[in-house]
Amino acid sequence: MELKKKITVYLFFVTILLVAANALTERFISGRTEKAPETDLTFEKYPFSAEKLDSLLASSLRQFSIPDKYLTRGKAPKNGIVRSYKIGVPADLPLIIFLQYLYSSLSHFDIPISGTEVKRDLESVIELKTEEGDLKVTVTQLEKITRDAGEISIILSGYPELTPEMSEEILNQGDVFTLLLKPNRKNSVLINPIKESGKDYLIQLDEESEDIEYKIGKDYSKRRLQLVIYDIIRVFPSDSVYTIDHEGVLYNSTVFPFVRDEFEKRGAGLLATNRMKKISGSDSTEVTASFRSQIKNLKPAGKMIILMQASDYLFLNNEIKLLKRKGVKFLPVSKILK
């Protein structure tokens, strides 16, 4: 009897499940499914005018550090166009980059826009229809004019101490920077991954190296110094420049002139750390503020070498993007010294 009772209960639940499944099937087959509520994804756009275009074009030029003289307001041509503009884009700024920014800015306004590429990568025409009439903007690449907003080289210290995840993130950055390393066996294995990622490194001479073959002691004989210098250049073939702490024992010792001359004989210069502007801070806000305080001193056609912690570099992504937009060039330290 107990077995029959269990079978009866089991069949009862199976029957309920089959009825429920059949009901659900009927519901979907008959098309009586509930639809998700539709979401209105339209965005409010702003009205447009010729005066607004005046302001927008002038602002766009400032974003890219293009002098005002490269924006001209011409007489209105025929065919219903009430105002026309011509913009000259310097040769070091790809035309497509400027156009993308311009189109993005115009997309916030409720205005029909049409664009025509007159000459591939050299000239484009934008036409806008307003209640006042049509507006025309001709954007041309200037082949012989370039912006001279200055050059920056960023040196990142502390790279060997980063976590593997952070190291990978740094190497995957598309920016140009130089990684600072001390000459020792541990760091020698980092050279290939750095070079394979397309990055540069800079070797800082170390009078306190744990590895005797790379230690440059102030009391060493000239012959021993020559052998150490030979090993450093052989194992760490930095790109024509090495660096040295200007506050260190070696830099302030009597053997430094000999060491400097030996590097120069081999085509390598020595860069003292007092030529670097140090960036520091306890958080992203302080690091950014420190960076801005130095960058404001960069003059047109000027050069600047910045030293900062690798762990702080990612705080500056937006700052670097804005500087690139304005025409500032980021170079490896070996290139900026030439």
DRENBARO-782913 format. One line per 5 residues: number of its first residue (from 1); their letters; for each residue x, y, z of N, C-alpha, C. Coordinates in steps of 0.2 Angstrom, whole numbers, plus 5000, padded with zeros to 4 digits. Example, Ala and Ser with C-alpha at 12.3 -4.5 7.8 and 13.67 -1.06 7.14 Angstrom:
BEGIN
1 = AS = 5066,4972,5039,5062,4978,5039,5066,4984,5039; 5064,4989,5035,5068,4995,5036,5064,5000,5039 $
REM end
This chain:
BEGIN
1 = MELKK = 5004,4994,5000,5000,5000,5000,5004,5006,5000; 5010,5006,5004,5014,5012,5004,5017,5014,4997; 5019,5008,4994,5022,5009,4987,5017,5012,4982; 5010,5010,4983,5005,5013,4978,5004,5020,4980; 5004,5022,4986,5003,5029,4988,5008,5033,4985 $
6 = KITVY = 5015,5031,4985,5020,5035,4983,5019,5036,4975; 5018,5030,4972,5017,5031,4965,5011,5036,4963; 5006,5035,4967,5000,5040,4965,5002,5047,4966; 5006,5049,4971,5008,5056,4973,5013,5058,4967; 5017,5053,4965,5022,5055,4960,5018,5057,4953 $
11 = LFFVT = 5013,5052,4951,5009,5054,4945,5005,5060,4946; 5003,5062,4952,4999,5068,4953,5003,5074,4951; 5010,5074,4953,5014,5080,4952,5016,5080,4945; 5017,5074,4942,5019,5074,4935,5014,5077,4930; 5007,5075,4932,5002,5078,4929,5001,5085,4929 $
16 = ILLVA = 5002,5088,4935,5002,5095,4936,5008,5099,4931; 5014,5096,4931,5019,5099,4927,5017,5099,4920; 5014,5093,4918,5013,5093,4910,5007,5098,4909; 5002,5099,4913,4997,5104,4912,5000,5111,4911; 5005,5112,4916,5008,5119,4916,5012,5120,4910 $
21 = ANALT = 5016,5115,4908,5020,5115,4902,5016,5116,4896; 5010,5113,4895,5006,5113,4890,5003,5120,4889; 5001,5123,4895,4998,5130,4895,5003,5135,4893; 5009,5134,4895,5015,5139,4893,5016,5138,4885; 5016,5132,4883,5017,5131,4876,5011,5134,4872 $
26 = ERFIS = 5005,5134,4874,4999,5137,4870,5000,5144,4870; 5003,5147,4876,5003,5154,4876,5008,5157,4871; 5014,5154,4871,5019,5156,4866,5017,5155,4859; 5014,5149,4857,5012,5147,4850,5007,5152,4848; 5002,5154,4852,4997,5158,4850,4999,5166,4850 $
31 = GRTEK = 5005,5167,4852,5008,5174,4851,5006,5178,4857; 5003,5176,4862,5001,5180,4867,5006,5181,4872; 5012,5183,4870,5017,5184,4875,5017,5192,4877; 5020,5193,4883,5020,5200,4885,5026,5203,4882; 5026,5209,4880,5031,5213,4877,5034,5218,4882 $
36 = APETD = 5041,5218,4882,5045,5223,4886,5043,5230,4884; 5042,5234,4889,5040,5241,4888,5045,5244,4884; 5043,5248,4879,5048,5252,4875,5051,5258,4878; 5057,5259,4877,5061,5264,4880,5062,5270,4875; 5061,5276,4877,5062,5281,4873,5069,5283,4873 $
41 = LTFEK = 5073,5282,4868,5081,5283,4868,5082,5290,4864; 5077,5294,4863,5079,5300,4860,5082,5305,4865; 5086,5310,4862,5089,5314,4867,5087,5321,4864; 5086,5326,4869,5085,5333,4867,5091,5336,4864; 5089,5339,4858,5094,5343,4855,5093,5350,4855 $
46 = YPFSA = 5098,5354,4854,5098,5361,4855,5097,5365,4848; 5094,5371,4848,5093,5375,4842,5100,5377,4840; 5100,5379,4834,5106,5381,4831,5105,5388,4827; 5111,5391,4826,5111,5398,4823,5118,5399,4820; 5119,5404,4816,5125,5406,4813,5130,5408,4818 $
51 = EKLDS = 5127,5412,4823,5131,5414,4829,5134,5408,4833; 5130,5403,4834,5132,5397,4837,5137,5394,4834; 5137,5393,4827,5142,5390,4823,5149,5394,4824; 5148,5401,4824,5154,5405,4825,5158,5403,4831; 5154,5402,4837,5157,5401,4843,5160,5394,4843 $
56 = LLASS = 5156,5389,4840,5158,5382,4840,5165,5381,4836; 5165,5384,4830,5171,5384,4826,5177,5387,4830; 5176,5393,4833,5182,5396,4837,5184,5391,4843; 5179,5388,4846,5181,5384,4852,5184,5378,4849; 5183,5375,4843,5186,5369,4841,5193,5370,4839 $
61 = LRQFS = 5195,5376,4837,5201,5378,4835,5206,5378,4842; 5202,5381,4847,5206,5382,4853,5208,5375,4856; 5203,5370,4855,5204,5363,4858,5210,5360,4855; 5212,5362,4849,5218,5359,4845,5223,5364,4844; 5223,5369,4848,5228,5374,4848,5230,5377,4841 $
66 = IPDKY = 5225,5378,4837,5225,5380,4830,5224,5388,4831; 5229,5392,4828,5228,5399,4829,5222,5402,4825; 5219,5407,4828,5213,5410,4825,5214,5412,4818; 5220,5414,4816,5221,5416,4809,5219,5411,4804; 5218,5404,4806,5217,5399,4801,5209,5398,4801 $
71 = LTRGK = 5205,5402,4804,5198,5402,4803,5196,5409,4800; 5194,5408,4794,5192,5415,4790,5184,5414,4789; 5181,5420,4789,5174,5420,4788,5173,5424,4781; 5171,5421,4776,5171,5423,4769,5164,5426,4768; 5164,5429,4762,5157,5432,4760,5153,5426,4758 $
76 = APKNG = 5146,5427,4759,5142,5422,4757,5141,5420,4750; 5143,5414,4748,5142,5413,4741,5135,5412,4739; 5133,5410,4733,5127,5410,4730,5123,5403,4733; 5118,5401,4729,5115,5395,4730,5112,5394,4737; 5109,5400,4740,5106,5400,4746,5110,5400,4753 $
81 = IVRSY = 5117,5400,4752,5121,5400,4758,5122,5407,4760; 5121,5408,4767,5121,5414,4770,5127,5416,4773; 5131,5411,4775,5138,5412,4778,5142,5406,4776; 5149,5408,4775,5154,5403,4774,5160,5404,4778; 5163,5398,4779,5169,5398,4783,5175,5394,4780 $
86 = KIGVP = 5181,5396,4781,5186,5391,4779,5191,5390,4785; 5193,5384,4786,5197,5382,4792,5203,5378,4789; 5209,5381,4791,5215,5377,4789,5218,5373,4795; 5219,5367,4794,5221,5362,4799,5228,5360,4798; 5233,5362,4803,5240,5360,4802,5241,5353,4800 $
91 = ADLPL = 5247,5352,4797,5249,5346,4794,5250,5341,4799; 5252,5343,4805,5253,5337,4810,5247,5335,4814; 5241,5338,4812,5235,5335,4814,5231,5332,4809; 5230,5326,4809,5226,5323,4803,5219,5326,4802; 5217,5327,4796,5211,5331,4795,5205,5327,4798 $
96 = IIFLQ = 5205,5320,4797,5200,5316,4800,5199,5317,4807; 5204,5318,4811,5203,5319,4818,5200,5325,4820; 5201,5331,4816,5198,5337,4817,5191,5336,4815; 5189,5333,4810,5182,5333,4807,5178,5328,4812; 5181,5323,4815,5177,5319,4820,5175,5323,4826 $
101 = YLYSS = 5180,5327,4828,5178,5332,4834,5173,5337,4832; 5173,5340,4826,5168,5345,4824,5161,5341,4823; 5161,5336,4820,5155,5332,4819,5152,5330,4825; 5156,5328,4830,5153,5326,4837,5150,5332,4840; 5154,5338,4840,5151,5344,4843,5144,5346,4839 $
106 = LSHFD = 5144,5346,4833,5138,5348,4829,5132,5343,4831; 5134,5337,4833,5128,5332,4834,5124,5334,4840; 5126,5338,4844,5122,5340,4849,5116,5345,4847; 5116,5347,4841,5111,5352,4839,5106,5349,4834; 5100,5352,4834,5095,5350,4830,5096,5353,4823 $
111 = IPISG = 5100,5350,4819,5101,5353,4812,5103,5348,4807; 5101,5349,4801,5103,5344,4796,5110,5346,4794; 5114,5340,4793,5121,5341,4791,5123,5337,4785; 5126,5339,4781,5129,5335,4775,5136,5337,4774; 5140,5332,4772,5147,5333,4772,5150,5330,4765 $
116 = TEVKR = 5155,5333,4762,5157,5330,4756,5165,5331,4756; 5168,5325,4754,5175,5325,4754,5178,5327,4747; 5180,5333,4746,5182,5336,4740,5189,5333,4737; 5194,5333,4742,5200,5330,4740,5201,5325,4746; 5203,5319,4744,5204,5314,4749,5209,5316,4754 $
121 = DLESV = 5207,5316,4761,5212,5317,4766,5215,5325,4766; 5212,5329,4762,5215,5335,4761,5210,5341,4762; 5203,5340,4759,5198,5345,4760,5191,5342,4760; 5187,5344,4765,5180,5342,4765,5176,5348,4766; 5170,5348,4764,5165,5353,4765,5159,5351,4769 $
126 = IELKT = 5157,5355,4774,5151,5353,4778,5146,5359,4777; 5140,5357,4776,5134,5361,4775,5129,5360,4780; 5127,5365,4783,5122,5365,4788,5116,5369,4786; 5110,5367,4787,5104,5370,4785,5100,5373,4792; 5099,5380,4792,5096,5383,4798,5090,5387,4795 $
131 = EEGDL = 5086,5390,4800,5081,5394,4798,5083,5400,4795; 5089,5402,4796,5092,5409,4793,5094,5407,4786; 5096,5401,4784,5099,5399,4778,5104,5394,4779; 5107,5392,4773,5112,5387,4774,5119,5390,4776; 5123,5386,4779,5130,5388,4782,5135,5383,4779 $
136 = KVTVT = 5140,5385,4777,5145,5381,4773,5152,5382,4777; 5155,5376,4778,5162,5376,4782,5167,5372,4777; 5172,5375,4775,5177,5371,4771,5183,5370,4775; 5185,5364,4776,5190,5362,4780,5196,5359,4776; 5202,5362,4776,5207,5360,4772,5214,5359,4776 $
141 = QLEKI = 5217,5354,4774,5224,5352,4777,5229,5356,4774; 5233,5360,4779,5238,5364,4777,5244,5360,4777; 5247,5359,4771,5253,5354,4770,5259,5356,4773; 5261,5363,4774,5267,5365,4776,5267,5369,4783; 5261,5369,4786,5260,5372,4792,5260,5367,4798 $
146 = TRDAG = 5264,5368,4803,5263,5363,4809,5262,5367,4815; 5259,5364,4820,5259,5367,4827,5266,5365,4830; 5268,5370,4834,5274,5369,4838,5273,5370,4846; 5269,5365,4848,5266,5366,4855,5271,5363,4860; 5277,5360,4858,5282,5358,4863,5282,5350,4863 $
151 = EISII = 5287,5348,4866,5289,5341,4867,5290,5338,4874; 5287,5333,4876,5287,5330,4882,5290,5323,4882; 5294,5321,4887,5296,5314,4888,5295,5312,4895; 5291,5307,4896,5289,5304,4902,5293,5298,4904; 5296,5298,4910,5300,5293,4912,5297,5290,4918 $
156 = LSGYP = 5295,5283,4918,5292,5280,4923,5296,5276,4928; 5297,5278,4934,5301,5274,4939,5297,5269,4942; 5300,5264,4946,5296,5259,4950,5293,5253,4945; 5294,5253,4939,5291,5248,4935,5292,5241,4937; 5298,5239,4939,5300,5232,4941,5296,5230,4947 $
161 = ELTPE = 5293,5235,4951,5290,5233,4958,5282,5233,4957; 5280,5234,4951,5273,5233,4949,5270,5226,4950; 5264,5225,4951,5261,5218,4950,5261,5216,4943; 5261,5210,4942,5261,5207,4935,5255,5211,4931; 5249,5211,4934,5243,5214,4931,5244,5222,4929 $
166 = MSEEI = 5247,5225,4934,5249,5232,4932,5254,5233,4927; 5259,5229,4927,5264,5229,4922,5262,5228,4915; 5257,5223,4915,5254,5222,4908,5250,5228,4906; 5246,5231,4910,5242,5237,4909,5246,5242,4906; 5252,5244,4910,5256,5249,4908,5259,5248,4901 $
171 = LNQGD = 5262,5242,4899,5264,5240,4893,5259,5240,4887; 5253,5239,4889,5248,5239,4884,5245,5246,4882; 5248,5251,4886,5246,5258,4884,5249,5260,4877; 5245,5264,4874,5247,5266,4867,5251,5272,4867; 5253,5275,4873,5257,5281,4873,5264,5280,4873 $
176 = VFTLL = 5268,5285,4872,5275,5285,4872,5278,5287,4878; 5282,5282,4881,5285,5284,4888,5291,5280,4888; 5295,5281,4893,5301,5277,4894,5301,5274,4902; 5303,5268,4902,5303,5265,4909,5310,5265,4911; 5311,5267,4918,5317,5268,4921,5319,5261,4925 $
181 = LKPNR = 5325,5259,4923,5327,5252,4926,5334,5253,4929; 5336,5250,4934,5343,5249,4937,5346,5243,4934; 5353,5243,4932,5356,5237,4929,5357,5232,4935; 5353,5227,4934,5354,5221,4938,5351,5215,4935; 5353,5209,4937,5351,5203,4934,5343,5202,4934 $
186 = KNSVL = 5340,5204,4939,5333,5204,4939,5329,5208,4934; 5332,5214,4933,5329,5218,4928,5331,5216,4921; 5336,5212,4920,5339,5211,4913,5333,5207,4909; 5329,5203,4913,5324,5199,4910,5318,5203,4908; 5318,5209,4910,5312,5214,4908,5313,5217,4901 $
191 = INPIK = 5319,5217,4899,5321,5220,4893,5317,5218,4887; 5317,5212,4885,5313,5209,4880,5306,5211,4880; 5302,5209,4885,5295,5211,4885,5294,5219,4884; 5298,5223,4887,5298,5230,4886,5299,5232,4878; 5304,5229,4875,5305,5230,4868,5300,5228,4864 $
196 = ESGKD = 5297,5222,4865,5292,5218,4861,5286,5222,4862; 5284,5226,4867,5278,5230,4868,5279,5237,4864; 5285,5238,4861,5286,5244,4858,5288,5250,4862; 5290,5249,4869,5292,5254,4873,5299,5255,4874; 5301,5260,4877,5309,5262,4878,5310,5261,4885 $
201 = YLIQL = 5317,5260,4887,5319,5260,4894,5325,5264,4894; 5326,5266,4900,5332,5270,4902,5335,5267,4908; 5342,5266,4908,5346,5263,4913,5349,5268,4918; 5347,5268,4924,5350,5272,4929,5356,5269,4932; 5362,5272,4931,5368,5269,4934,5368,5269,4942 $
206 = DEESE = 5370,5264,4945,5369,5262,4952,5376,5260,4955; 5378,5265,4960,5384,5263,4964,5383,5258,4969; 5376,5256,4970,5375,5252,4976,5371,5245,4973; 5373,5243,4967,5370,5237,4964,5372,5231,4968; 5367,5227,4969,5369,5220,4973,5373,5216,4968 $
211 = DIEYK = 5372,5217,4962,5376,5213,4957,5383,5216,4955; 5388,5213,4957,5395,5216,4957,5397,5218,4950; 5394,5214,4945,5396,5216,4938,5393,5222,4935; 5388,5225,4939,5385,5231,4936,5386,5237,4941; 5390,5236,4946,5391,5241,4951,5397,5246,4949 $
216 = IGKDY = 5395,5252,4949,5401,5257,4948,5403,5260,4954; 5408,5258,4957,5410,5260,4963,5415,5266,4963; 5414,5271,4967,5418,5277,4967,5426,5276,4968; 5427,5270,4971,5434,5269,4973,5437,5264,4968; 5433,5262,4963,5436,5257,4958,5442,5260,4954 $
221 = SKRRL = 5446,5255,4951,5451,5258,4947,5448,5259,4940; 5452,5263,4936,5449,5265,4929,5448,5258,4925; 5452,5253,4926,5451,5247,4922,5445,5244,4924; 5444,5243,4930,5438,5240,4933,5432,5244,4931; 5432,5250,4931,5426,5254,4929,5425,5253,4921 $
226 = QLVIY = 5430,5253,4917,5429,5251,4910,5425,5245,4909; 5427,5239,4913,5424,5233,4912,5417,5233,4914; 5415,5237,4920,5408,5237,4922,5404,5241,4917; 5407,5246,4914,5403,5250,4909,5402,5246,4903; 5407,5242,4901,5406,5238,4895,5401,5233,4896 $
231 = DIIRV = 5400,5230,4902,5395,5225,4904,5388,5228,4904; 5388,5234,4906,5381,5237,4907,5379,5239,4900; 5383,5241,4895,5381,5243,4889,5379,5237,4885; 5383,5231,4886,5382,5225,4882,5375,5222,4884; 5374,5222,4891,5367,5218,4893,5361,5223,4893 $
236 = FPSDS = 5363,5229,4894,5357,5234,4893,5359,5240,4888; 5358,5238,4882,5360,5242,4876,5354,5248,4876; 5354,5253,4880,5350,5258,4880,5351,5262,4874; 5346,5266,4872,5346,5270,4866,5350,5276,4866; 5357,5276,4867,5361,5281,4866,5361,5286,4873 $
241 = VYTID = 5358,5284,4878,5358,5288,4884,5356,5284,4890; 5360,5286,4895,5359,5283,4902,5358,5288,4907; 5356,5287,4913,5354,5292,4918,5358,5291,4924; 5359,5296,4928,5363,5296,4934,5359,5300,4939; 5359,5298,4945,5356,5302,4951,5361,5308,4952 $
246 = HEGVL = 5359,5314,4951,5363,5320,4953,5365,5321,4960; 5361,5317,4964,5362,5318,4972,5366,5312,4974; 5367,5307,4970,5371,5301,4972,5378,5302,4973; 5381,5297,4976,5388,5297,4977,5392,5297,4971; 5390,5293,4966,5394,5293,4960,5395,5299,4956 $
251 = YNSTV = 5389,5303,4956,5389,5309,4952,5393,5314,4955; 5394,5314,4962,5398,5319,4965,5405,5317,4967; 5407,5311,4964,5413,5309,4966,5419,5311,4961; 5425,5310,4962,5430,5312,4958,5431,5307,4951; 5428,5302,4952,5428,5297,4946,5423,5298,4941 $
256 = FPFVR = 5418,5303,4942,5412,5304,4938,5415,5306,4931; 5419,5311,4930,5421,5313,4924,5424,5308,4919; 5428,5303,4923,5430,5297,4919,5424,5293,4916; 5420,5292,4921,5414,5287,4919,5410,5290,4913; 5409,5297,4914,5405,5300,4909,5409,5300,4902 $
261 = DEFEK = 5415,5301,4902,5419,5301,4896,5419,5294,4893; 5419,5288,4897,5419,5282,4895,5412,5280,4891; 5407,5283,4894,5400,5281,4891,5400,5285,4884; 5403,5291,4884,5403,5295,4878,5407,5292,4872; 5413,5289,4874,5417,5286,4869,5413,5280,4866 $
266 = RGAGL = 5408,5278,4869,5404,5272,4866,5397,5275,4864; 5397,5281,4862,5391,5284,4859,5385,5285,4864; 5386,5285,4870,5381,5285,4875,5382,5292,4880; 5377,5296,4880,5377,5301,4885,5374,5300,4892; 5376,5304,4897,5373,5303,4903,5368,5309,4905 $
271 = LATNR = 5362,5307,4907,5357,5312,4908,5356,5312,4916; 5358,5318,4919,5357,5319,4926,5350,5320,4928; 5348,5317,4934,5341,5317,4936,5338,5325,4937; 5343,5329,4938,5341,5336,4940,5338,5340,4934; 5338,5336,4928,5335,5339,4922,5328,5336,4921 $
276 = MKKIS = 5326,5333,4926,5319,5330,4925,5315,5333,4930; 5308,5335,4928,5303,5338,4932,5299,5332,4936; 5300,5332,4942,5296,5326,4946,5289,5328,4947; 5285,5322,4946,5278,5323,4947,5276,5318,4953; 5272,5320,4958,5271,5315,4963,5264,5317,4966 $
281 = GSDST = 5262,5313,4970,5255,5314,4974,5253,5308,4977; 5248,5309,4982,5246,5303,4986,5240,5300,4983; 5237,5303,4978,5231,5301,4975,5230,5304,4968; 5225,5302,4964,5224,5305,4957,5224,5312,4957; 5220,5315,4961,5220,5322,4961,5226,5326,4962 $
286 = EVTAS = 5230,5324,4967,5237,5327,4968,5242,5326,4962; 5242,5320,4960,5246,5318,4954,5244,5323,4948; 5238,5323,4947,5235,5327,4941,5237,5335,4942; 5236,5337,4948,5238,5344,4950,5246,5345,4949; 5250,5340,4951,5257,5341,4951,5259,5341,4943 $
291 = FRSQI = 5256,5337,4939,5257,5337,4932,5255,5343,4929; 5250,5346,4930,5247,5352,4927,5252,5358,4929; 5254,5358,4935,5259,5363,4938,5265,5363,4934; 5268,5358,4932,5274,5357,4927,5272,5359,4920; 5267,5356,4918,5265,5357,4911,5264,5365,4909 $
296 = KNLKP = 5261,5368,4914,5260,5375,4912,5266,5379,4910; 5272,5376,4912,5279,5380,4911,5281,5378,4904; 5278,5373,4901,5280,5371,4894,5279,5376,4889; 5284,5379,4886,5283,5384,4881,5283,5381,4874; 5280,5385,4869,5280,5383,4862,5287,5381,4860 $
301 = AGKMI = 5288,5376,4857,5294,5373,4854,5299,5371,4860; 5296,5371,4866,5300,5369,4872,5300,5362,4873; 5305,5360,4877,5305,5352,4879,5305,5351,4886; 5302,5346,4888,5302,5344,4895,5303,5337,4897; 5306,5335,4902,5307,5328,4904,5304,5327,4910 $
306 = ILMQA = 5299,5323,4911,5295,5322,4917,5297,5315,4920; 5298,5315,4927,5299,5309,4930,5294,5307,4935; 5291,5301,4935,5285,5300,4940,5285,5292,4941; 5281,5290,4946,5280,5283,4947,5276,5280,4942; 5278,5274,4940,5274,5270,4935,5267,5269,4937 $
311 = SDYLF = 5266,5268,4944,5259,5267,4947,5255,5273,4946; 5257,5279,4945,5253,5285,4945,5251,5287,4938; 5255,5283,4933,5254,5285,4926,5247,5285,4923; 5243,5280,4925,5236,5279,4923,5232,5285,4925; 5234,5288,4930,5229,5294,4932,5229,5300,4927 $
316 = LNNEI = 5234,5300,4923,5235,5305,4918,5232,5304,4911; 5229,5299,4910,5226,5297,4903,5223,5303,4900; 5218,5306,4904,5214,5312,4901,5219,5318,4899; 5223,5319,4904,5228,5325,4903,5232,5324,4897; 5235,5318,4896,5239,5317,4890,5235,5317,4884 $
321 = KLLKR = 5229,5315,4884,5225,5315,4878,5223,5322,4876; 5222,5327,4881,5221,5334,4879,5227,5337,4877; 5233,5335,4879,5239,5338,4877,5241,5336,4870; 5239,5330,4868,5240,5327,4861,5236,5331,4857; 5230,5332,4859,5225,5336,4855,5228,5343,4853 $
326 = KGVKF = 5231,5346,4858,5233,5353,4857,5240,5353,4853; 5243,5347,4851,5249,5347,4847,5255,5345,4851; 5255,5344,4857,5261,5342,4861,5263,5335,4859; 5269,5335,4858,5272,5328,4855,5275,5325,4861; 5274,5318,4862,5277,5314,4867,5282,5309,4864 $
331 = LPVSK = 5288,5310,4866,5294,5306,4863,5298,5302,4868; 5301,5297,4866,5306,5294,4871,5311,5299,4873; 5314,5297,4879,5319,5302,4881,5325,5303,4877; 5327,5297,4873,5333,5297,4869,5331,5302,4863; 5325,5303,4861,5323,5307,4855,5323,5314,4857 $
336 = ILK = 5321,5316,4863,5320,5323,4865,5327,5326,4866; 5332,5322,4868,5338,5325,4869,5342,5326,4863; 5340,5324,4857,5343,5325,4851,5342,5332,4848 $
REM end
